[in-house]
Amino acid sequence: MCGRYVIFSTPEAIRALFRYGEQPNFPPRYNIAPTQPIPAVRLVDGKPSFALMRWGLLPSWGEEPKTFPLLINARGESVLDKPAFRNAMRRRRCLIPTDGFYEWQAGAGGPKQAYFVRARTRHDGTPPPLAFAGLWETWTGPNGEELDTAAIVTTEANRTLAAIHPRMPVFVPPEAFDRWLDCDAVPAEEVSSLIKPADDALLEAYPISPAVNRVANDSDALIAPISAQASFQQESTSQAKPSKVEKFDDDQPTLF
């Protein structure tokens, strides 16, 4: 699954990559968690458009958001069949900007080891931002209130990540952005060919401090290799609970 991720590229860099017309200004985030608002890109009047959505897809027919299951990921193998995702796969696909995500490797009876996964660095020494494949829906409440929600599409892990976790997010390459977004021109059955493990050369992963397990921790120290942040790890380990990395605080900071 993908349960935490980061976005720290500048708003200008994200806007240039995804080619939307809006000019949102947002700070770097190093520990984005489910139920928080996240940036997404969808097609509006034939053009890429920026939007904020709640991470955790809620179908239009869903119940009250607080009682409906939190659908943060959509298994790519079944998005054309599952009632919660099939309409979104056909009519409401989106891209979710990211600079990397976290995954946890189960230990042999011990605590899980956290890893940071990002794109391999470019010739200039920096990792480029990436695009998760996403699905979105608008939920309308009993009083007419509307809530845009999104989920990240996942697939089997590639060889780079298989030793850490059996699943990984689906990444859409820039040359396929238009195909993924254009639900009118590109049928879901055709674009589903993009739902596959990332090329083994795209990503790299390295172990990090368990401080990421606590949502309140949100700084670039979280993505430092574990060997470079021993002091930060010692300070934060007492607050973290590695065995419960998939339980999220209700009191979470907002993206903007």
Sequence and secondary structure as in RCSB ss.txt:
>XXXX:A:sequence
MCGRYVIFSTPEAIRALFRYGEQPNFPPRYNIAPTQPIPAVRLVDGKPSFALMRWGLLPSWGEEPKTFPLLINAR
GESVLDKPAFRNAMRRRRCLIPTDGFYEWQAGAGGPKQAYFVRARTRHDGTPPPLAFAGLWETWTGPNGEELDTA
AIVTTEANRTLAAIHPRMPVFVPPEAFDRWLDCDAVPAEEVSSLIKPADDALLEAYPISPAVNRVANDSDALIAP
ISAQASFQQESTSQAKPSKVEKFDDDQPTLF
>XXXX:A:secstr
    EEE S HHHHHHHHT S       EEEE TTSEEEEEEEETTEEEEEEEEESB  TT   TTTS  B EEE
GGGTTT TTTHHHHHH EEEEEESEEEEEE  SSS  EEEEEEE   TTS    EEEEEEEEEEE TTS EEEEE
EEEEEE  TTTTTT SEEE B  GGGHHHHH TTTS HHHHGGG S   TTTEEEEE  GGGGSTT  SGGGGS 
GGG HHHHHHHHTT  GGGTT   SS     
